[in-house]
């Protein structure tokens, strides 16, 4: 019968072996690097590394998760960028008298951004600051739309 010390030693060696495998396996090495870039908000770099890691080992769940999560975060970030650009254009239009063509442009911009928001579908892993910023932009477009139309 094995003593408790022997069982602890076997479990510890197993965990050290698994950690060594994860850190020295090229696929997991790239996945850890992708995770770092994801956490720093460098989504393009994170996606590229996660994709490389996944191509090296299709059973690397970490790489797959980072890859799919990065896609979600990039969609949210693209929404924020597009919304910010539209808001700048709307601000410029509002400084002068609105023509009928400007009102139609603003209406279309608002409708596009309002329709895109529910399709973002952020997950629990998506950066909460990104989600909050996207929601703020959505509310701005809702307010503009309701006040003008």
Chimera marker file (.cmm) of the C-alpha trace (Angstrom):
<marker_set name="trace">
<marker id="1" x="0.000" y="0.000" z="0.000" r="1" g="1" b="0" radius="0.5"/>
<marker id="2" x="1.323" y="3.438" z="-0.887" r="1" g="1" b="0" radius="0.5"/>
<marker id="3" x="1.809" y="5.943" z="1.883" r="1" g="1" b="0" radius="0.5"/>
<marker id="4" x="0.356" y="9.431" z="1.751" r="1" g="1" b="0" radius="0.5"/>
<marker id="5" x="3.779" y="10.919" z="1.030" r="1" g="1" b="0" radius="0.5"/>
<marker id="6" x="4.230" y="8.679" z="-1.963" r="1" g="1" b="0" radius="0.5"/>
<marker id="7" x="0.801" y="9.621" z="-3.334" r="1" g="1" b="0" radius="0.5"/>
<marker id="8" x="1.581" y="13.340" z="-2.896" r="1" g="1" b="0" radius="0.5"/>
<marker id="9" x="4.926" y="12.863" z="-4.626" r="1" g="1" b="0" radius="0.5"/>
<marker id="10" x="3.305" y="11.100" z="-7.586" r="1" g="1" b="0" radius="0.5"/>
<marker id="11" x="0.632" y="13.790" z="-7.910" r="1" g="1" b="0" radius="0.5"/>
<marker id="12" x="3.248" y="16.571" z="-7.646" r="1" g="1" b="0" radius="0.5"/>
<marker id="13" x="5.436" y="14.938" z="-10.307" r="1" g="1" b="0" radius="0.5"/>
<marker id="14" x="2.409" y="14.520" z="-12.555" r="1" g="1" b="0" radius="0.5"/>
<marker id="15" x="1.489" y="18.208" z="-12.189" r="1" g="1" b="0" radius="0.5"/>
<marker id="16" x="5.081" y="19.317" z="-12.824" r="1" g="1" b="0" radius="0.5"/>
<marker id="17" x="5.163" y="17.108" z="-15.907" r="1" g="1" b="0" radius="0.5"/>
<marker id="18" x="1.899" y="18.585" z="-17.196" r="1" g="1" b="0" radius="0.5"/>
<marker id="19" x="3.167" y="22.135" z="-16.575" r="1" g="1" b="0" radius="0.5"/>
<marker id="20" x="6.439" y="21.359" z="-18.353" r="1" g="1" b="0" radius="0.5"/>
<marker id="21" x="4.522" y="19.893" z="-21.277" r="1" g="1" b="0" radius="0.5"/>
<marker id="22" x="2.317" y="23.000" z="-21.491" r="1" g="1" b="0" radius="0.5"/>
<marker id="23" x="5.213" y="25.434" z="-21.336" r="1" g="1" b="0" radius="0.5"/>
<marker id="24" x="7.549" y="23.606" z="-23.716" r="1" g="1" b="0" radius="0.5"/>
<marker id="25" x="5.008" y="22.438" z="-26.275" r="1" g="1" b="0" radius="0.5"/>
<marker id="26" x="5.088" y="24.949" z="-29.182" r="1" g="1" b="0" radius="0.5"/>
<marker id="27" x="1.318" y="24.972" z="-29.509" r="1" g="1" b="0" radius="0.5"/>
<marker id="28" x="0.712" y="25.778" z="-25.846" r="1" g="1" b="0" radius="0.5"/>
<marker id="29" x="3.614" y="28.207" z="-25.796" r="1" g="1" b="0" radius="0.5"/>
<marker id="30" x="1.928" y="30.202" z="-28.571" r="1" g="1" b="0" radius="0.5"/>
<marker id="31" x="-1.437" y="29.869" z="-26.812" r="1" g="1" b="0" radius="0.5"/>
<marker id="32" x="-0.005" y="31.362" z="-23.601" r="1" g="1" b="0" radius="0.5"/>
<marker id="33" x="1.524" y="34.196" z="-25.607" r="1" g="1" b="0" radius="0.5"/>
<marker id="34" x="-1.823" y="34.750" z="-27.363" r="1" g="1" b="0" radius="0.5"/>
<marker id="35" x="-3.552" y="34.882" z="-23.978" r="1" g="1" b="0" radius="0.5"/>
<marker id="36" x="-1.095" y="37.557" z="-22.870" r="1" g="1" b="0" radius="0.5"/>
<marker id="37" x="-1.763" y="39.663" z="-25.973" r="1" g="1" b="0" radius="0.5"/>
<marker id="38" x="-5.506" y="39.185" z="-25.514" r="1" g="1" b="0" radius="0.5"/>
<marker id="39" x="-5.303" y="40.418" z="-21.937" r="1" g="1" b="0" radius="0.5"/>
<marker id="40" x="-3.330" y="43.469" z="-23.117" r="1" g="1" b="0" radius="0.5"/>
<marker id="41" x="-6.031" y="44.293" z="-25.677" r="1" g="1" b="0" radius="0.5"/>
<marker id="42" x="-3.900" y="43.445" z="-28.718" r="1" g="1" b="0" radius="0.5"/>
<marker id="43" x="-6.601" y="41.412" z="-30.419" r="1" g="1" b="0" radius="0.5"/>
<marker id="44" x="-5.074" y="41.118" z="-33.875" r="1" g="1" b="0" radius="0.5"/>
<marker id="45" x="-1.807" y="39.734" z="-32.495" r="1" g="1" b="0" radius="0.5"/>
<marker id="46" x="-3.685" y="37.449" z="-30.097" r="1" g="1" b="0" radius="0.5"/>
<marker id="47" x="-5.809" y="36.029" z="-32.900" r="1" g="1" b="0" radius="0.5"/>
<marker id="48" x="-2.809" y="35.378" z="-35.137" r="1" g="1" b="0" radius="0.5"/>
<marker id="49" x="-0.920" y="33.544" z="-32.372" r="1" g="1" b="0" radius="0.5"/>
<marker id="50" x="-3.965" y="31.556" z="-31.260" r="1" g="1" b="0" radius="0.5"/>
<marker id="51" x="-4.612" y="30.526" z="-34.855" r="1" g="1" b="0" radius="0.5"/>
<marker id="52" x="-0.991" y="29.348" z="-35.234" r="1" g="1" b="0" radius="0.5"/>
<marker id="53" x="-1.248" y="27.419" z="-31.975" r="1" g="1" b="0" radius="0.5"/>
<marker id="54" x="-4.494" y="25.801" z="-33.054" r="1" g="1" b="0" radius="0.5"/>
<marker id="55" x="-3.017" y="24.781" z="-36.411" r="1" g="1" b="0" radius="0.5"/>
<marker id="56" x="-0.138" y="23.107" z="-34.585" r="1" g="1" b="0" radius="0.5"/>
<marker id="57" x="-2.474" y="21.154" z="-32.303" r="1" g="1" b="0" radius="0.5"/>
<marker id="58" x="-6.200" y="20.924" z="-33.031" r="1" g="1" b="0" radius="0.5"/>
<marker id="59" x="-6.791" y="19.575" z="-29.524" r="1" g="1" b="0" radius="0.5"/>
<marker id="60" x="-5.444" y="22.744" z="-27.899" r="1" g="1" b="0" radius="0.5"/>
<marker id="61" x="-8.618" y="24.053" z="-26.267" r="1" g="1" b="0" radius="0.5"/>
<marker id="62" x="-6.856" y="27.103" z="-24.896" r="1" g="1" b="0" radius="0.5"/>
<marker id="63" x="-5.877" y="28.242" z="-28.395" r="1" g="1" b="0" radius="0.5"/>
<marker id="64" x="-9.387" y="27.591" z="-29.707" r="1" g="1" b="0" radius="0.5"/>
<marker id="65" x="-10.974" y="29.524" z="-26.841" r="1" g="1" b="0" radius="0.5"/>
<marker id="66" x="-8.649" y="32.487" z="-27.292" r="1" g="1" b="0" radius="0.5"/>
<marker id="67" x="-9.237" y="32.451" z="-31.037" r="1" g="1" b="0" radius="0.5"/>
<marker id="68" x="-13.030" y="32.496" z="-30.724" r="1" g="1" b="0" radius="0.5"/>
<marker id="69" x="-13.005" y="34.987" z="-27.846" r="1" g="1" b="0" radius="0.5"/>
<marker id="70" x="-10.729" y="37.297" z="-29.813" r="1" g="1" b="0" radius="0.5"/>
<marker id="71" x="-13.198" y="37.224" z="-32.712" r="1" g="1" b="0" radius="0.5"/>
<marker id="72" x="-15.963" y="38.336" z="-30.347" r="1" g="1" b="0" radius="0.5"/>
<marker id="73" x="-13.813" y="41.097" z="-28.855" r="1" g="1" b="0" radius="0.5"/>
<marker id="74" x="-12.777" y="42.301" z="-32.309" r="1" g="1" b="0" radius="0.5"/>
<marker id="75" x="-16.440" y="42.541" z="-33.349" r="1" g="1" b="0" radius="0.5"/>
<marker id="76" x="-17.198" y="44.641" z="-30.266" r="1" g="1" b="0" radius="0.5"/>
<marker id="77" x="-14.134" y="46.805" z="-30.887" r="1" g="1" b="0" radius="0.5"/>
<marker id="78" x="-15.112" y="47.296" z="-34.554" r="1" g="1" b="0" radius="0.5"/>
<marker id="79" x="-18.590" y="48.353" z="-33.392" r="1" g="1" b="0" radius="0.5"/>
<marker id="80" x="-17.044" y="50.902" z="-31.040" r="1" g="1" b="0" radius="0.5"/>
<marker id="81" x="-14.738" y="52.282" z="-33.721" r="1" g="1" b="0" radius="0.5"/>
<marker id="82" x="-17.497" y="52.525" z="-36.310" r="1" g="1" b="0" radius="0.5"/>
<marker id="83" x="-19.863" y="54.121" z="-33.791" r="1" g="1" b="0" radius="0.5"/>
<marker id="84" x="-17.241" y="56.664" z="-32.726" r="1" g="1" b="0" radius="0.5"/>
<marker id="85" x="-16.589" y="57.555" z="-36.353" r="1" g="1" b="0" radius="0.5"/>
<marker id="86" x="-20.321" y="57.987" z="-37.024" r="1" g="1" b="0" radius="0.5"/>
<marker id="87" x="-20.717" y="60.119" z="-33.893" r="1" g="1" b="0" radius="0.5"/>
<marker id="88" x="-17.919" y="62.430" z="-35.073" r="1" g="1" b="0" radius="0.5"/>
<marker id="89" x="-19.645" y="62.770" z="-38.448" r="1" g="1" b="0" radius="0.5"/>
<marker id="90" x="-22.977" y="63.476" z="-36.764" r="1" g="1" b="0" radius="0.5"/>
<marker id="91" x="-21.331" y="66.111" z="-34.534" r="1" g="1" b="0" radius="0.5"/>
<marker id="92" x="-19.937" y="67.809" z="-37.611" r="1" g="1" b="0" radius="0.5"/>
<marker id="93" x="-23.349" y="67.791" z="-39.299" r="1" g="1" b="0" radius="0.5"/>
<marker id="94" x="-25.107" y="69.142" z="-36.209" r="1" g="1" b="0" radius="0.5"/>
<marker id="95" x="-22.863" y="72.234" z="-36.048" r="1" g="1" b="0" radius="0.5"/>
<marker id="96" x="-24.720" y="73.725" z="-39.011" r="1" g="1" b="0" radius="0.5"/>
<marker id="97" x="-28.346" y="73.614" z="-40.042" r="1" g="1" b="0" radius="0.5"/>
<marker id="98" x="-29.390" y="70.091" z="-40.941" r="1" g="1" b="0" radius="0.5"/>
<marker id="99" x="-30.468" y="69.589" z="-44.515" r="1" g="1" b="0" radius="0.5"/>
<marker id="100" x="-32.867" y="66.822" z="-45.445" r="1" g="1" b="0" radius="0.5"/>
<marker id="101" x="-29.948" y="64.798" z="-46.858" r="1" g="1" b="0" radius="0.5"/>
<marker id="102" x="-28.034" y="65.162" z="-43.564" r="1" g="1" b="0" radius="0.5"/>
<marker id="103" x="-31.097" y="64.031" z="-41.596" r="1" g="1" b="0" radius="0.5"/>
<marker id="104" x="-31.360" y="60.937" z="-43.812" r="1" g="1" b="0" radius="0.5"/>
<marker id="105" x="-27.651" y="60.175" z="-43.362" r="1" g="1" b="0" radius="0.5"/>
<marker id="106" x="-27.985" y="60.488" z="-39.586" r="1" g="1" b="0" radius="0.5"/>
<marker id="107" x="-31.073" y="58.281" z="-39.624" r="1" g="1" b="0" radius="0.5"/>
<marker id="108" x="-29.262" y="55.588" z="-41.612" r="1" g="1" b="0" radius="0.5"/>
<marker id="109" x="-26.202" y="55.744" z="-39.332" r="1" g="1" b="0" radius="0.5"/>
<marker id="110" x="-28.405" y="55.416" z="-36.257" r="1" g="1" b="0" radius="0.5"/>
<marker id="111" x="-30.386" y="52.516" z="-37.717" r="1" g="1" b="0" radius="0.5"/>
<marker id="112" x="-27.207" y="50.673" z="-38.697" r="1" g="1" b="0" radius="0.5"/>
<marker id="113" x="-25.678" y="51.035" z="-35.238" r="1" g="1" b="0" radius="0.5"/>
<marker id="114" x="-28.917" y="50.192" z="-33.419" r="1" g="1" b="0" radius="0.5"/>
<marker id="115" x="-29.381" y="47.034" z="-35.510" r="1" g="1" b="0" radius="0.5"/>
<marker id="116" x="-25.764" y="45.902" z="-35.086" r="1" g="1" b="0" radius="0.5"/>
<marker id="117" x="-25.729" y="46.090" z="-31.288" r="1" g="1" b="0" radius="0.5"/>
<marker id="118" x="-27.833" y="42.989" z="-30.477" r="1" g="1" b="0" radius="0.5"/>
<marker id="119" x="-25.739" y="40.942" z="-32.928" r="1" g="1" b="0" radius="0.5"/>
<marker id="120" x="-22.524" y="41.596" z="-30.969" r="1" g="1" b="0" radius="0.5"/>
<marker id="121" x="-23.376" y="38.916" z="-28.380" r="1" g="1" b="0" radius="0.5"/>
<marker id="122" x="-20.443" y="39.412" z="-25.977" r="1" g="1" b="0" radius="0.5"/>
<marker id="123" x="-19.563" y="36.550" z="-23.631" r="1" g="1" b="0" radius="0.5"/>
<marker id="124" x="-18.514" y="36.513" z="-19.995" r="1" g="1" b="0" radius="0.5"/>
<marker id="125" x="-14.888" y="36.447" z="-21.122" r="1" g="1" b="0" radius="0.5"/>
<marker id="126" x="-15.223" y="39.637" z="-23.165" r="1" g="1" b="0" radius="0.5"/>
<marker id="127" x="-13.538" y="42.655" z="-21.593" r="1" g="1" b="0" radius="0.5"/>
<marker id="128" x="-16.236" y="44.387" z="-19.495" r="1" g="1" b="0" radius="0.5"/>
<marker id="129" x="-14.860" y="47.814" z="-20.436" r="1" g="1" b="0" radius="0.5"/>
<marker id="130" x="-15.380" y="47.027" z="-24.133" r="1" g="1" b="0" radius="0.5"/>
<marker id="131" x="-18.907" y="45.822" z="-23.480" r="1" g="1" b="0" radius="0.5"/>
<marker id="132" x="-19.698" y="48.938" z="-21.436" r="1" g="1" b="0" radius="0.5"/>
<marker id="133" x="-18.293" y="51.249" z="-24.106" r="1" g="1" b="0" radius="0.5"/>
<marker id="134" x="-20.322" y="49.498" z="-26.816" r="1" g="1" b="0" radius="0.5"/>
<marker id="135" x="-23.455" y="49.854" z="-24.698" r="1" g="1" b="0" radius="0.5"/>
<marker id="136" x="-22.738" y="53.573" z="-24.183" r="1" g="1" b="0" radius="0.5"/>
<marker id="137" x="-22.403" y="54.111" z="-27.926" r="1" g="1" b="0" radius="0.5"/>
<marker id="138" x="-25.613" y="52.144" z="-28.527" r="1" g="1" b="0" radius="0.5"/>
<marker id="139" x="-27.488" y="54.360" z="-26.058" r="1" g="1" b="0" radius="0.5"/>
<marker id="140" x="-26.139" y="57.504" z="-27.733" r="1" g="1" b="0" radius="0.5"/>
<marker id="141" x="-27.471" y="56.345" z="-31.077" r="1" g="1" b="0" radius="0.5"/>
<marker id="142" x="-30.832" y="55.447" z="-29.522" r="1" g="1" b="0" radius="0.5"/>
<marker id="143" x="-31.035" y="58.947" z="-28.014" r="1" g="1" b="0" radius="0.5"/>
<marker id="144" x="-30.088" y="60.653" z="-31.266" r="1" g="1" b="0" radius="0.5"/>
<marker id="145" x="-32.596" y="58.565" z="-33.199" r="1" g="1" b="0" radius="0.5"/>
<marker id="146" x="-35.429" y="59.202" z="-30.744" r="1" g="1" b="0" radius="0.5"/>
<marker id="147" x="-34.713" y="62.937" z="-30.557" r="1" g="1" b="0" radius="0.5"/>
<marker id="148" x="-34.541" y="63.484" z="-34.324" r="1" g="1" b="0" radius="0.5"/>
<marker id="149" x="-37.098" y="60.988" z="-35.607" r="1" g="1" b="0" radius="0.5"/>
<link id1="1" id2="2" r="1" g="1" b="0" radius="0.2"/>
<link id1="2" id2="3" r="1" g="1" b="0" radius="0.2"/>
<link id1="3" id2="4" r="1" g="1" b="0" radius="0.2"/>
<link id1="4" id2="5" r="1" g="1" b="0" radius="0.2"/>
<link id1="5" id2="6" r="1" g="1" b="0" radius="0.2"/>
<link id1="6" id2="7" r="1" g="1" b="0" radius="0.2"/>
<link id1="7" id2="8" r="1" g="1" b="0" radius="0.2"/>
<link id1="8" id2="9" r="1" g="1" b="0" radius="0.2"/>
<link id1="9" id2="10" r="1" g="1" b="0" radius="0.2"/>
<link id1="10" id2="11" r="1" g="1" b="0" radius="0.2"/>
<link id1="11" id2="12" r="1" g="1" b="0" radius="0.2"/>
<link id1="12" id2="13" r="1" g="1" b="0" radius="0.2"/>
<link id1="13" id2="14" r="1" g="1" b="0" radius="0.2"/>
<link id1="14" id2="15" r="1" g="1" b="0" radius="0.2"/>
<link id1="15" id2="16" r="1" g="1" b="0" radius="0.2"/>
<link id1="16" id2="17" r="1" g="1" b="0" radius="0.2"/>
<link id1="17" id2="18" r="1" g="1" b="0" radius="0.2"/>
<link id1="18" id2="19" r="1" g="1" b="0" radius="0.2"/>
<link id1="19" id2="20" r="1" g="1" b="0" radius="0.2"/>
<link id1="20" id2="21" r="1" g="1" b="0" radius="0.2"/>
<link id1="21" id2="22" r="1" g="1" b="0" radius="0.2"/>
<link id1="22" id2="23" r="1" g="1" b="0" radius="0.2"/>
<link id1="23" id2="24" r="1" g="1" b="0" radius="0.2"/>
<link id1="24" id2="25" r="1" g="1" b="0" radius="0.2"/>
<link id1="25" id2="26" r="1" g="1" b="0" radius="0.2"/>
<link id1="26" id2="27" r="1" g="1" b="0" radius="0.2"/>
<link id1="27" id2="28" r="1" g="1" b="0" radius="0.2"/>
<link id1="28" id2="29" r="1" g="1" b="0" radius="0.2"/>
<link id1="29" id2="30" r="1" g="1" b="0" radius="0.2"/>
<link id1="30" id2="31" r="1" g="1" b="0" radius="0.2"/>
<link id1="31" id2="32" r="1" g="1" b="0" radius="0.2"/>
<link id1="32" id2="33" r="1" g="1" b="0" radius="0.2"/>
<link id1="33" id2="34" r="1" g="1" b="0" radius="0.2"/>
<link id1="34" id2="35" r="1" g="1" b="0" radius="0.2"/>
<link id1="35" id2="36" r="1" g="1" b="0" radius="0.2"/>
<link id1="36" id2="37" r="1" g="1" b="0" radius="0.2"/>
<link id1="37" id2="38" r="1" g="1" b="0" radius="0.2"/>
<link id1="38" id2="39" r="1" g="1" b="0" radius="0.2"/>
<link id1="39" id2="40" r="1" g="1" b="0" radius="0.2"/>
<link id1="40" id2="41" r="1" g="1" b="0" radius="0.2"/>
<link id1="41" id2="42" r="1" g="1" b="0" radius="0.2"/>
<link id1="42" id2="43" r="1" g="1" b="0" radius="0.2"/>
<link id1="43" id2="44" r="1" g="1" b="0" radius="0.2"/>
<link id1="44" id2="45" r="1" g="1" b="0" radius="0.2"/>
<link id1="45" id2="46" r="1" g="1" b="0" radius="0.2"/>
<link id1="46" id2="47" r="1" g="1" b="0" radius="0.2"/>
<link id1="47" id2="48" r="1" g="1" b="0" radius="0.2"/>
<link id1="48" id2="49" r="1" g="1" b="0" radius="0.2"/>
<link id1="49" id2="50" r="1" g="1" b="0" radius="0.2"/>
<link id1="50" id2="51" r="1" g="1" b="0" radius="0.2"/>
<link id1="51" id2="52" r="1" g="1" b="0" radius="0.2"/>
<link id1="52" id2="53" r="1" g="1" b="0" radius="0.2"/>
<link id1="53" id2="54" r="1" g="1" b="0" radius="0.2"/>
<link id1="54" id2="55" r="1" g="1" b="0" radius="0.2"/>
<link id1="55" id2="56" r="1" g="1" b="0" radius="0.2"/>
<link id1="56" id2="57" r="1" g="1" b="0" radius="0.2"/>
<link id1="57" id2="58" r="1" g="1" b="0" radius="0.2"/>
<link id1="58" id2="59" r="1" g="1" b="0" radius="0.2"/>
<link id1="59" id2="60" r="1" g="1" b="0" radius="0.2"/>
<link id1="60" id2="61" r="1" g="1" b="0" radius="0.2"/>
<link id1="61" id2="62" r="1" g="1" b="0" radius="0.2"/>
<link id1="62" id2="63" r="1" g="1" b="0" radius="0.2"/>
<link id1="63" id2="64" r="1" g="1" b="0" radius="0.2"/>
<link id1="64" id2="65" r="1" g="1" b="0" radius="0.2"/>
<link id1="65" id2="66" r="1" g="1" b="0" radius="0.2"/>
<link id1="66" id2="67" r="1" g="1" b="0" radius="0.2"/>
<link id1="67" id2="68" r="1" g="1" b="0" radius="0.2"/>
<link id1="68" id2="69" r="1" g="1" b="0" radius="0.2"/>
<link id1="69" id2="70" r="1" g="1" b="0" radius="0.2"/>
<link id1="70" id2="71" r="1" g="1" b="0" radius="0.2"/>
<link id1="71" id2="72" r="1" g="1" b="0" radius="0.2"/>
<link id1="72" id2="73" r="1" g="1" b="0" radius="0.2"/>
<link id1="73" id2="74" r="1" g="1" b="0" radius="0.2"/>
<link id1="74" id2="75" r="1" g="1" b="0" radius="0.2"/>
<link id1="75" id2="76" r="1" g="1" b="0" radius="0.2"/>
<link id1="76" id2="77" r="1" g="1" b="0" radius="0.2"/>
<link id1="77" id2="78" r="1" g="1" b="0" radius="0.2"/>
<link id1="78" id2="79" r="1" g="1" b="0" radius="0.2"/>
<link id1="79" id2="80" r="1" g="1" b="0" radius="0.2"/>
<link id1="80" id2="81" r="1" g="1" b="0" radius="0.2"/>
<link id1="81" id2="82" r="1" g="1" b="0" radius="0.2"/>
<link id1="82" id2="83" r="1" g="1" b="0" radius="0.2"/>
<link id1="83" id2="84" r="1" g="1" b="0" radius="0.2"/>
<link id1="84" id2="85" r="1" g="1" b="0" radius="0.2"/>
<link id1="85" id2="86" r="1" g="1" b="0" radius="0.2"/>
<link id1="86" id2="87" r="1" g="1" b="0" radius="0.2"/>
<link id1="87" id2="88" r="1" g="1" b="0" radius="0.2"/>
<link id1="88" id2="89" r="1" g="1" b="0" radius="0.2"/>
<link id1="89" id2="90" r="1" g="1" b="0" radius="0.2"/>
<link id1="90" id2="91" r="1" g="1" b="0" radius="0.2"/>
<link id1="91" id2="92" r="1" g="1" b="0" radius="0.2"/>
<link id1="92" id2="93" r="1" g="1" b="0" radius="0.2"/>
<link id1="93" id2="94" r="1" g="1" b="0" radius="0.2"/>
<link id1="94" id2="95" r="1" g="1" b="0" radius="0.2"/>
<link id1="95" id2="96" r="1" g="1" b="0" radius="0.2"/>
<link id1="96" id2="97" r="1" g="1" b="0" radius="0.2"/>
<link id1="97" id2="98" r="1" g="1" b="0" radius="0.2"/>
<link id1="98" id2="99" r="1" g="1" b="0" radius="0.2"/>
<link id1="99" id2="100" r="1" g="1" b="0" radius="0.2"/>
<link id1="100" id2="101" r="1" g="1" b="0" radius="0.2"/>
<link id1="101" id2="102" r="1" g="1" b="0" radius="0.2"/>
<link id1="102" id2="103" r="1" g="1" b="0" radius="0.2"/>
<link id1="103" id2="104" r="1" g="1" b="0" radius="0.2"/>
<link id1="104" id2="105" r="1" g="1" b="0" radius="0.2"/>
<link id1="105" id2="106" r="1" g="1" b="0" radius="0.2"/>
<link id1="106" id2="107" r="1" g="1" b="0" radius="0.2"/>
<link id1="107" id2="108" r="1" g="1" b="0" radius="0.2"/>
<link id1="108" id2="109" r="1" g="1" b="0" radius="0.2"/>
<link id1="109" id2="110" r="1" g="1" b="0" radius="0.2"/>
<link id1="110" id2="111" r="1" g="1" b="0" radius="0.2"/>
<link id1="111" id2="112" r="1" g="1" b="0" radius="0.2"/>
<link id1="112" id2="113" r="1" g="1" b="0" radius="0.2"/>
<link id1="113" id2="114" r="1" g="1" b="0" radius="0.2"/>
<link id1="114" id2="115" r="1" g="1" b="0" radius="0.2"/>
<link id1="115" id2="116" r="1" g="1" b="0" radius="0.2"/>
<link id1="116" id2="117" r="1" g="1" b="0" radius="0.2"/>
<link id1="117" id2="118" r="1" g="1" b="0" radius="0.2"/>
<link id1="118" id2="119" r="1" g="1" b="0" radius="0.2"/>
<link id1="119" id2="120" r="1" g="1" b="0" radius="0.2"/>
<link id1="120" id2="121" r="1" g="1" b="0" radius="0.2"/>
<link id1="121" id2="122" r="1" g="1" b="0" radius="0.2"/>
<link id1="122" id2="123" r="1" g="1" b="0" radius="0.2"/>
<link id1="123" id2="124" r="1" g="1" b="0" radius="0.2"/>
<link id1="124" id2="125" r="1" g="1" b="0" radius="0.2"/>
<link id1="125" id2="126" r="1" g="1" b="0" radius="0.2"/>
<link id1="126" id2="127" r="1" g="1" b="0" radius="0.2"/>
<link id1="127" id2="128" r="1" g="1" b="0" radius="0.2"/>
<link id1="128" id2="129" r="1" g="1" b="0" radius="0.2"/>
<link id1="129" id2="130" r="1" g="1" b="0" radius="0.2"/>
<link id1="130" id2="131" r="1" g="1" b="0" radius="0.2"/>
<link id1="131" id2="132" r="1" g="1" b="0" radius="0.2"/>
<link id1="132" id2="133" r="1" g="1" b="0" radius="0.2"/>
<link id1="133" id2="134" r="1" g="1" b="0" radius="0.2"/>
<link id1="134" id2="135" r="1" g="1" b="0" radius="0.2"/>
<link id1="135" id2="136" r="1" g="1" b="0" radius="0.2"/>
<link id1="136" id2="137" r="1" g="1" b="0" radius="0.2"/>
<link id1="137" id2="138" r="1" g="1" b="0" radius="0.2"/>
<link id1="138" id2="139" r="1" g="1" b="0" radius="0.2"/>
<link id1="139" id2="140" r="1" g="1" b="0" radius="0.2"/>
<link id1="140" id2="141" r="1" g="1" b="0" radius="0.2"/>
<link id1="141" id2="142" r="1" g="1" b="0" radius="0.2"/>
<link id1="142" id2="143" r="1" g="1" b="0" radius="0.2"/>
<link id1="143" id2="144" r="1" g="1" b="0" radius="0.2"/>
<link id1="144" id2="145" r="1" g="1" b="0" radius="0.2"/>
<link id1="145" id2="146" r="1" g="1" b="0" radius="0.2"/>
<link id1="146" id2="147" r="1" g="1" b="0" radius="0.2"/>
<link id1="147" id2="148" r="1" g="1" b="0" radius="0.2"/>
<link id1="148" id2="149" r="1" g="1" b="0" radius="0.2"/>
</marker_set>
